[in-house]
Amino acid sequence: MKRCSWVTDDDIYREYHDKEWGIPLFDNQKLFEMLLLEGAQAGLSWITILKRRRAYRLAFDRFDPGTMARWEDGKIEALMADHTIIRNRLKIEAARNNAAAYLAMMDSGEDFARFLWSFVGGTPIHNRWKNHREIPTQTAESKAMAEALRLKGFKFVGPTICYAFMQAVGMVNDHQVDCFRHQGIERRKNDEPV
């Protein structure tokens, strides 16, 4: 089976590539989780975060924005001492901040998924890359998303982070054309209109 060339022999990476990466995701809380994990990845390799995802889910209260927005300083200090996650104070504090920004959007009646998917017109962009070196690290859409998220108060949402997020949640299909997942995702019908 031919996979994207960035996939290593690591079973966790293969499973993520084969069953998750690039599949359109529309669930608000899952999109929130992925945005925070992409922010946690900044400056690191994705496999570093992927191997800690279960630990993040426990440490970050299953990415429940209501709980996370109420984290007190003691919780931040406990997370700074938690060796199972990346102990970066700015990223941890940004997670609390982003939970509050997410709740503010939802409280004002703005659907998080609809907002995020609007940057690709509600439909995945299907690219046709032959090798991973062709794939950009940011696009006009990811720059626009990053700017809009920052205006809403989000942190650790630069255009490169946003593009990696867009790839992960299927807003763009960046599987290489010779990867077995490319056509399957391209033919997939969206179950939920955005």
KEKOL-985961 format. One record per residue (C-alpha): x, y, z. Coordinates in pm, whole numbers, plus 50000, padded with zeros to 5 digits. Layout:
# KEKOL-985961
SITE / u / v / w
SITE / X / Y / Z
...
# end
This chain:
# KEKOL-985961
SITE / u / v / w
SITE / 50000 / 50000 / 50000
SITE / 50144 / 50336 / 49895
SITE / 50127 / 50609 / 50157
SITE / 50233 / 50973 / 50167
SITE / 50611 / 50992 / 50180
SITE / 50615 / 51171 / 50518
SITE / 50468 / 50867 / 50694
SITE / 50727 / 50668 / 50889
SITE / 50717 / 50302 / 50990
SITE / 50583 / 50401 / 51333
SITE / 50249 / 50224 / 51389
SITE / 50096 / 50531 / 51557
SITE / 50188 / 50748 / 51259
SITE / 50057 / 50494 / 51007
SITE / 49726 / 50455 / 51187
SITE / 49684 / 50832 / 51215
SITE / 49760 / 50874 / 50843
SITE / 49538 / 50586 / 50734
SITE / 49234 / 50648 / 50953
SITE / 49228 / 51015 / 51051
SITE / 49453 / 51263 / 50869
SITE / 49267 / 51449 / 50598
SITE / 48920 / 51313 / 50670
SITE / 48672 / 51603 / 50693
SITE / 48586 / 51675 / 51055
SITE / 48285 / 51886 / 51153
SITE / 48243 / 51828 / 51528
SITE / 48300 / 52152 / 51721
SITE / 48480 / 52003 / 52020
SITE / 48697 / 51771 / 51811
SITE / 48797 / 52066 / 51592
SITE / 48882 / 52259 / 51910
SITE / 49096 / 51968 / 52032
SITE / 49283 / 51945 / 51701
SITE / 49347 / 52320 / 51693
SITE / 49498 / 52304 / 52042
SITE / 49709 / 52000 / 51958
SITE / 49841 / 52172 / 51645
SITE / 49931 / 52471 / 51862
SITE / 50108 / 52242 / 52109
SITE / 50306 / 52100 / 51818
SITE / 50455 / 52439 / 51719
SITE / 50832 / 52395 / 51694
SITE / 50809 / 52018 / 51741
SITE / 50734 / 51719 / 51522
SITE / 50373 / 51601 / 51498
SITE / 50469 / 51252 / 51613
SITE / 50582 / 51408 / 51944
SITE / 50227 / 51532 / 52006
SITE / 50057 / 51228 / 51854
SITE / 50233 / 50997 / 52100
SITE / 50111 / 51219 / 52386
SITE / 49755 / 51271 / 52264
SITE / 49602 / 51035 / 52520
SITE / 49794 / 51213 / 52798
SITE / 49678 / 51550 / 52666
SITE / 49317 / 51435 / 52673
SITE / 49352 / 51342 / 53039
SITE / 49554 / 51647 / 53140
SITE / 49335 / 51889 / 52942
SITE / 49006 / 51760 / 53084
SITE / 48912 / 51583 / 52760
SITE / 48943 / 51920 / 52586
SITE / 48617 / 52038 / 52741
SITE / 48626 / 52415 / 52679
SITE / 48396 / 52491 / 52973
SITE / 48630 / 52320 / 53217
SITE / 48948 / 52448 / 53054
SITE / 48835 / 52812 / 53055
SITE / 48796 / 52788 / 53435
SITE / 49146 / 52654 / 53499
SITE / 49298 / 52835 / 53793
SITE / 49668 / 52905 / 53834
SITE / 49706 / 52590 / 54043
SITE / 49591 / 52381 / 53746
SITE / 49844 / 52558 / 53523
SITE / 50120 / 52476 / 53774
SITE / 50007 / 52113 / 53789
SITE / 50023 / 52094 / 53409
SITE / 50371 / 52248 / 53416
SITE / 50477 / 51957 / 53639
SITE / 50308 / 51692 / 53420
SITE / 50584 / 51506 / 53234
SITE / 50332 / 51332 / 53005
SITE / 50264 / 51652 / 52805
SITE / 50483 / 51928 / 52660
SITE / 50549 / 52158 / 52954
SITE / 50548 / 52495 / 52784
SITE / 50380 / 52764 / 52994
SITE / 50285 / 52982 / 52696
SITE / 50118 / 52691 / 52519
SITE / 49936 / 52575 / 52831
SITE / 49812 / 52925 / 52912
SITE / 49712 / 52965 / 52546
SITE / 49497 / 52651 / 52579
SITE / 49304 / 52810 / 52869
SITE / 49277 / 53135 / 52675
SITE / 49157 / 52956 / 52361
SITE / 48891 / 52771 / 52557
SITE / 48754 / 53108 / 52672
SITE / 48766 / 53242 / 52315
SITE / 48586 / 52931 / 52189
SITE / 48313 / 52971 / 52452
SITE / 48273 / 53339 / 52366
SITE / 48212 / 53246 / 52003
SITE / 47963 / 52976 / 52089
SITE / 47787 / 53197 / 52346
SITE / 47740 / 53465 / 52081
SITE / 47576 / 53209 / 51853
SITE / 47873 / 53159 / 51621
SITE / 47927 / 52793 / 51536
SITE / 48297 / 52703 / 51558
SITE / 48289 / 52444 / 51278
SITE / 48096 / 52669 / 51042
SITE / 48340 / 52954 / 51113
SITE / 48648 / 52738 / 51046
SITE / 48507 / 52569 / 50736
SITE / 48412 / 52908 / 50589
SITE / 48779 / 52961 / 50497
SITE / 48751 / 52684 / 50236
SITE / 48395 / 52767 / 50132
SITE / 48251 / 52481 / 50338
SITE / 48402 / 52217 / 50107
SITE / 48742 / 52044 / 50116
SITE / 49006 / 52165 / 49874
SITE / 49150 / 51864 / 49689
SITE / 49512 / 51923 / 49597
SITE / 49711 / 51700 / 49364
SITE / 50064 / 51695 / 49505
SITE / 50309 / 51442 / 49363
SITE / 50552 / 51460 / 49657
SITE / 50556 / 51619 / 50001
SITE / 50808 / 51886 / 49897
SITE / 50538 / 52048 / 49680
SITE / 50304 / 52097 / 49974
SITE / 50302 / 52453 / 50110
SITE / 50338 / 52529 / 50480
SITE / 50077 / 52805 / 50460
SITE / 49825 / 52939 / 50211
SITE / 49603 / 53244 / 50165
SITE / 49326 / 53048 / 50339
SITE / 49541 / 52957 / 50640
SITE / 49661 / 53318 / 50669
SITE / 49301 / 53440 / 50667
SITE / 49202 / 53178 / 50926
SITE / 49495 / 53270 / 51151
SITE / 49411 / 53639 / 51137
SITE / 49042 / 53579 / 51206
SITE / 49119 / 53348 / 51501
SITE / 49360 / 53603 / 51648
SITE / 49093 / 53872 / 51619
SITE / 48865 / 53645 / 51821
SITE / 49132 / 53617 / 52091
SITE / 49296 / 53283 / 52004
SITE / 49669 / 53227 / 52053
SITE / 49917 / 52986 / 51890
SITE / 49718 / 53001 / 51568
SITE / 49967 / 53130 / 51312
SITE / 49923 / 53056 / 50942
SITE / 50154 / 52752 / 50949
SITE / 49971 / 52604 / 51248
SITE / 49639 / 52676 / 51078
SITE / 49750 / 52504 / 50757
SITE / 49864 / 52193 / 50944
SITE / 49525 / 52201 / 51120
SITE / 49342 / 52236 / 50787
SITE / 49529 / 51932 / 50654
SITE / 49458 / 51727 / 50965
SITE / 49083 / 51794 / 50973
SITE / 49025 / 51749 / 50600
SITE / 48971 / 52109 / 50495
SITE / 49242 / 52037 / 50241
SITE / 49322 / 51696 / 50097
SITE / 49701 / 51700 / 50091
SITE / 49749 / 51327 / 50054
SITE / 49988 / 51276 / 49766
SITE / 49815 / 51161 / 49448
SITE / 49985 / 50821 / 49462
SITE / 49879 / 50766 / 49825
SITE / 49597 / 50514 / 49868
SITE / 49404 / 50764 / 50083
SITE / 49393 / 51045 / 49824
SITE / 49119 / 50908 / 49601
SITE / 48915 / 50770 / 49889
SITE / 48899 / 51111 / 50051
SITE / 48841 / 51286 / 49719
SITE / 48541 / 51060 / 49646
SITE / 48404 / 51083 / 49999
SITE / 48072 / 51259 / 50033
SITE / 48043 / 51506 / 50317
SITE / 47792 / 51380 / 50571
SITE / 47731 / 51721 / 50721
SITE / 47672 / 52039 / 50524
SITE / 47874 / 52336 / 50642
# end
